[in-house]
Amino acid sequence: MRSDVVKKGVPAAPNRSLLYALGYTKEELERPLIGVVCSYNEIVPGHMNLDKIAEAVKAGIRAAGGTPVEFPAIAVCDGIAMGHVGMKYSLVTRDLIADSTEAMAMAHQFDGLVMIPNCDKNVPGLLMAAARVNIPTIFVSGGPMLAGTLNDGRRTCLSHMFEAVGAYYAGKLDEAGVEEYENNACPTCGSCSGMYTANSMNCLTEAIGMGLRGNGTIPAVWSARLRLAKHAGMQIMDLVAKDIRPRDIMTEAAFHNAETIDMALGCSTNTMLHLPAIAHECGIELSFDMANEISSKTPNLCHLAPAGDTYMEDLERAGGVYAVMAELAGAGLLDTSLMTCTGKTVAENLAGVVNRNTEIIRPVDNPYSKTGGIAVLKGNLAPDGCVVKQSAVAPEMMVHEGPARVFDCEDDAIQAIYDGKIAAGDVVVIRYEGPKGGPGMREMLNPTSAIAGMGLDKDVALITDGRFSGATRGASIGHVSPEAASGGPIGLVEEGDRIAIDIPNHSITLKVPDQELAARKAKWSCPEPKIRTGYLARYAKLVSSADRGAILE
């Protein structure tokens, strides 16, 4: 066993004495030591139940003959961090989580790992760590929260809550109406109930083969979630016995499967940041261009919130991620020969799986659209690409041209929207919010929700070198690369410049002559970063000097 280095022989006697100090018995130390990486905390709603999940996992490990050893991982609630300096710290925690988990796993020489994440950066961070350490590993998330219900019976969720704030400033909702959303949008523990980033990544963890069936969709409050956790604890022992490792599962073909399922589900645009970063840790490079190639062949089968009015619990009842995979596999769109954490291939996992609700999961021959949920656009405004969740864009905004309304930070843009200074037809440009320029690459849910709440989501586009939340809908185009702080063309846009967006043709164009752009570039200077000390300042320097952690690879 890998853990023998800290358990066996006279040289390990000091190590054993410390393990005995923890209360472990000789009999427990004769079994495989399984690290249980639990992200429980009391500030993230998606993580408040993870102590119960961890106990179930440990019960499963013991039942299958292992010794569980729990240690923590951090997690940020993006919703609570939204709209202030805290959001600058969200994305960078992905690397902190990966680094610290790698350190714990290597320092203590576990024989296997069970990862218990749930929210946005926590899931990819632990997947990155799993790839780096490359010992048998399985994931079990905390599960999604249930959708809320308003007093009139309408179902609701967190994205509606953010949009309600915009509706309030537009005079369409009073304080009592805001309070009704406030009290009903998030009714249980769990990751927020739509196909936002957390649920997207938990579904893709299942799709790529690192989580058991239901990992992405069984609600947090269902007892089936605890049973899933026990089975994950049991299954890690099988993976250890067979020495099936993350890089045996997360192959290049598996990432192509994951991107295909991403397109069918209509996942968050943040998957376009996280999948390449996880692949990078596996020694695999994924390009932006591949996304359009896969999207062109993959129908969009699901319209969960914010794209539609169905939720994660509905997807679970319809058959979950496996039912979506079965639809795609039947059309020859997946490689079903690949190994998974079940110890079986994708094909074996999908045997007998059926789509139980063709309204929630459309059949391949009756999709919402013939192309996938995400598109990558390129042009002189984004030479290296930018991303849009096209499944959540109104048909009338798929092609749009308008004058630029330029802001050098999210806060100024939000104020302008609430002050009624943005008109139908405008293209809001928010820059200096990238990894280096932010620093930290904030998520732009507040401005997009403000636009939607004001009733402008079918008339106004938004472009940024920051990120967009999975809860975003409308013509919201993010991850513009190169970012403004690196001299990208988005930093050269001036008030009133015409910008043309053509999502079906994957293009985004700043309608300014090349000669004029060159003249602007010669005069360009980057604003002084607002954060000059601390972790974010160090992070921004790393981003500017090297490709740190495949942030935008």
N, C-alpha and C positions, 0 to 999 in steps of 0.2 A: 504493500500500500504506500501511496505517496506520503501519508502521514507518519510512516514508520520512522522517519528522520527525527521526529519529536517524541516518539513513543517507545522505540525498541532499543535494547542494548544498554550497556554501561555508559557510553558517551551521552545517551539521552536521559540519564538519571536526573540531572537538574531540570530538564524540560518537564519530565514526568512529575517531579515534586511540585512544580507550579500548577500542573493540571490537577493534581490531587488537591491542591489548595482551593481549586474551584469546586471541589466536591465530586469530581468524576471518580468512578471506581475502576479497578483494574479490568473488570469485565467490560465496561463501557469503552475503555481505551483499546481493547482488542478488536473493536468494530471499526468500520470506516468512519472518519470524522467528516461530517457534512456541514459546511458553513451555510447558515440561514441568514441571508442578507435582507433585513426587514426595514422598510422605510416608514415605520409607524411614527407619527408625531401628532401633536394636538393643535396644529394650525392649518393643516390641509384637510378639507372634508373628504377627499379621496383616500386619505391615509389614516383616518381616525379609527378604522376597523381593522387595520393591518396587524394589530396585536393578536386578534382572534384568528386571522389567517395564519400567522406564524405558529400559534399553538397547534392549529390543525396540521400544518406542514410537519412540525416536530413529531406529532403523534404518528403521522404516516411514516416518517423516517424510522422511528423506533419500532413500529410494527413490521417493517421490512428488514430489520436487523442492523440499523445504523445508529450513530450517536450524533444528534443535532447540536450545533454550537451557533448560537445567534449573535449577530453583531449588526449595527445600524448603518443606514445610508441616509443622507439628507434629502430633503425635497422642498421645493418652493411651490406655493399655490399661485399660479399665474393670475387668477382672478383677483386675489387680494393684493398681489404685487402690481396690478394694472393701474396706470394713470399717475404714477409718481416715480421717483428715482428707483424704487424697488424693482421695477421691470428691467432696468439695466443689468440687474444681477441674475435674472432668470436663466438665460441661455448659457452663461458661463458656468452655472452649476452642473451642467451636463459633464464638463471635463473634470470638475471637482469630484463628482460622484464616481466617474470612471477611475480617476487616479487613486482615490482613497480606497475603493473596493479592491482594485488591483493590489494595493499595498497590503491590505489585510489578508487577502487570499494567499499572497506569496509569503508573507511573514510567518503565517501559521500553518502553511502546507496542508490545507484541507484536501480531502480526496474527491470532493464534489461540492457543488454549490446549488442552493435553491434561492433564486432571486424573487423578492416580493416587492415590486414597484406598483405604481398606479398612475402617476400624473406626468405632465408633459416632458420634462427633461430627465426625470428619474428613470423612465423606461429606456430611452436610448443610451443614457449614461451607463446603466447596468448591462445592456447588450454590448456596448463597447468594452466594458470590463471583462465580460464573458469571453469575448473574442481574444482579448489580450492574454488572459490567464490560460485559456484553452484547456480547462479540465472539465469533466462531465458536469453539465449545468442544465437546469430546467427553470422555467419562469412560471409564476402564478400571480396574476395581478389581483388587486383588491376589488375590481369590478366597477361597473358604472352605477350611478345613482338612478333612481326612477324619475321619470318626467313629473313635473308638477301639474297641478290643476287649479285654474282660476275659479272665482266664484260662479261664473256663468258656464262652467263645465269645459272651457277650452283648456287644452294641454299647453304647458309652457316649460321653459328651460332658461339657462343662464344667458344665452344670446338675446332672448327676448327682454331679459332684465336690463342689459346694457342699452338695448334699443329704446326701452321705456324712458331712460334718462333723456335721450334725444327727443322723444315725443313730448316730454315735459317742457323742454326748452323751446319746442316749436309751438307750445300752447295747445297740444293735442291731448294732454293727460295732466290731471291735477295731482297734488301730493298724495291724496288718498289712493289714486290709481297706481302711483309709483309704489306705495306701501303694499298694495295688494300683490304686485309682482314680487316685491322684496320678500314677502312672507310665504310665497308659493313656488318661486322659481327653482329652488334647491331643497326638495323636501326630505331627502335622506342622505346618508353618507354615500361616498362613491365618487368616481370621476364624473364630471358633468355630462348630462344625459344624451347629448347629440354626438355626431361624428366629428368631434373636435380633436385636438392633437393627442390627448391622453388616450382616448378610445381608439383613435386611428392607430397609434403605435402598439396598443395592446392587441388589436385585431391583427396587425401585421406581424407581431411576435408569434401569434398562433399560425398565421399563414406561412411564415418562413420556416416553421417547424420547431420553434423553441418553446412553445407552450401547448398544453393539452387542449382538446376541443372544449370551447366555452370560455377560454381564457379572456377573450376580448368582449364577451357579450353577456355572460351570466350576471345579473344584477348583484350589487354588493350586499343587499339585504336578504337575498335568497339563501336558504340553507344549502342549496346546491353549490354555492360558492365555497362553503366549508368542506363539502365532500370533494370538490375539485382540488382543494388545497391538500387534503389527506392523500389523494391519489398522486398528486405531484410529489409529495414526500416519499411515497412508496416507489414512484417511478425513477427517482434519482438513484435509488439503489440498483435498479436494473441497468441504468446508464453507466454507473460506476463499474458494475460487474462486466459489462460488455465493452467498456472503455470507448463509448460513443461521446465525442467531444464537440463543442460548438462549431469548430471549423469543419468538422465532418458534415454538419447540418447546414451551416451558413455558407454555402458555395455560391459561385457566380450565378448558376442556374436558379438557386433558391432566391437570390435577390431579384432576378428577373421575374420569378413567380410572384414575389412580394409586390413588385411594382405593377404587375398585371392586376393583382387583387386590389391594390391601392386605387387603380383607375376604375375598377368595377364598383367598389364601395363608395367612391367619392370622398376620399380621405382629405385630411388637412394638408395645406401646402407645406407645412413644416416637415412633412415626410421627405420633401425634396432636400432638406438640410440633414435630416437624421439618417436616412438610409445610406447616403454616400459616406457619412462619417463612420457608421458601423461597418460598412464594407471595407473602408480604408483600414480599419483595425484587423480585418481578415486578410489584408494584402490584395484586395480587389478594388479596382477603380470604377466607379459609376459616373457617367457623364450626364449633363442636362439633356443632351441631344437624344439619349436613349429614351427619355420620358415621352417625347413626342412620337417616337417610333412605336413604342409599346401602346401608347394611347390610341394611335391610328388603327390598331387592330383589336382594341379592347372596348366592348360596349359598357356604358355606365348603367348598372343594374339597380342601384340603390339611391334614394333621395332622402337620407336622414337629415334631421336638423343640423345645420341651418338651411340646407338646400330644400328641405321639405318639412312635412309635419309629422314624421315618424321618428321613433327614438330607439335607443339601444335595446330596451326590453322587447320592442317589436321585432327587431332583427333576431334576437335570441329565440323568440317563439317561432319565427319563420324557419329556423334551422341554423342560424348563426353563420359564422365565417365559413364553416365547412359546406353549407348549402350554396353559398356564393361560389366557392371553389368547385363544387360539383357541376354547377352550371358552366363554368369556364372550362373545366376539364372535358366536359361532354362536347365542347366545341373545339377541342384540341389546342386550347390556349395556355395550358399549363404543362410543365414537365412533371409527370406523376411518378417518376422513377426514383425521386430523391428521398434520402433518409430523413427521419424526423425524431423528435424527442420521445415519441411513443415506442421507438425501437422498430417501427414499421415504416414503409414507404408512404408517400402521399396517396398513391393508388389504393393501398390497403386501408388507409385511414378513411378514404371516401367511399368504401364499399357499403352500399345500402343507404347512403345519405340522400335525402330527398328535400326539395324545396317545399315547405309546408304552407307558404303564402306568397303567391305570385304577384300580389300587389306590393308587398314589402321588398321582395327580391324578384325583380322582373326576369323573365326567361331571356336567354340570349337572343331569341328571335323577336322579342318585343321590348327592347331596352328604352331607357329614358333618352339616350342618345347613342349613336353608333360609335362614338369616340369616348375616351375615358374622362374621368372627372377633373383631371389636372392638365394644364397646357403650359409649355415653356415658350415664351416670346423672345424674339431677338430683333435687333435693329440698332440704329445709331444712338438711341437713348440707352440701350442695354446690350452692348456688344457681346458680353459673356452670358447674357440671358437674364430672365426674370420669370416669375411664376404666378399663375392665376388659377383659382379653383373655378374652372369654367362651368362645372355642374351647378354652381350657386349664382351664376350670372344670368340676369334677365335677358331674354332673346333680343330685346331692343338695344342692349348694351354690348352685344358681342362685337359690333363694329361701332366705333365712336371717335369723333374728333371734336376738340374744343380747345379753348384758351387755357394756358397753365396759370394756376394760382399757387404761388411758390412760398413754402415755409421751411425754415431751417431747423425746426424741431416740431414734435408732435403737439406740444402744449399750445403753441401759437395757432396751429391748424384747428384744433378743437375749439379754441375761443372764437375764431373766425366763423366756424360753422354755427356755433350757438348764437353768435351775434347776427346771424342772417346775412353774412357777407359772401356766402357761396351760392351761386345761382345755377339753375338748370343748364347743362351743357358744359360746365366747367370741368377741368381736370386738375384735381388737387395734387400737388407734388410736395411730399415731405421727405427731406433729405438730411444728411448728417445724423442718421439714426442706425448706421450699419455697425458691424462688429468693432471697427476701429473708431469710427466717427461718433458713435453714440456716447461713450463706448458701450458695447454690450448688446446691440441689435435689439431694441425694444420691439414688442409686439403691438400692432396698431389696431387693437379691437375697439378702443374708445373712439377714434375718429370715424372708423367705418360704421360703428353702431350709431354714432351721432348723425351721420349722413342718412342711414336707414330710418332712424327715429324721426328725422325731419321730413321723411317722405321723398328723399332725393336719390334713393338707391337705383332707380331706373333712369336717372338723368345725369348723375355725376360720377366720374371715375376717380380713383385714387391710386397714386403711384408712389412707392417709397423704396429706399434702400434698407429700411427696417424689415421686420417680419410681419406676416399676417397670422392671426389666430385661426384655428380650425373653425371657430364660431363666426368667422367673417362671411358675409354674403355680399353680392354686388360685384361691379367691375373693379375689384381691389387687386392691384398688381404689386407684388412685393419681391423682396430678395434681389432687387436690381443690382447688377454687378457689371463693372466695378462700382463700388460705393463712392459717394461724393468725396469722402475724406481721402480716398486714394486717387482722386483726380478723374473719377468717372464722369461721363457726360451729364448725368443727372445733376451734378454740381454746377453745370454751366447754364442750366435752364433759367430764363428770365421771365418775369411776369408778362403774361399775354402771349408768349410763344405758342404756336399751334402744335398740339400733340395728336397723332393719329394712332388709334389702337385697332388692330384687326385680329381678334382671337382665332377665328377659323383658319386664318393664314399665318398665324404665329408671328405676327410682326408688331413692332412698336417703334414709331418714328417721331423724332423731334424735327419739325419742319423748319429747319434753319440751315442755310447753306453751309457747306463744309468750311469755306473760307472764313465765315463769321464765327463758327465754332472754334476754329484754330486761333482766331484773334482773342476770343474769350479765354481759351485755355492759356494763352500766353500771359494773361492778366490775373489768372485764378490764384487764389490763396485760401487755404483751409482755415476755418475759424478755430480759435484756441479751444481745445477740449475743456468741457466744464468740470470734469473730474480729473484731478492731476495727481492724486495720491491714492494709495490703497490697492486692493486686488484688481479693480477694474482698470486702473492706470497701467499696471504691469501687464494685464491681459491685452490691452490695446496695443502696447508696444510689441508684444509677441505676434499679434495679428499683422501688424505693419511690417515686421521684419521676416516673417516666415509663414508658411502654410500651417497654421496651428490647428491640429485636430480636425483637419478637413472641414472647417466651418462652412466654406462655400465651394468645396471641390466638386 
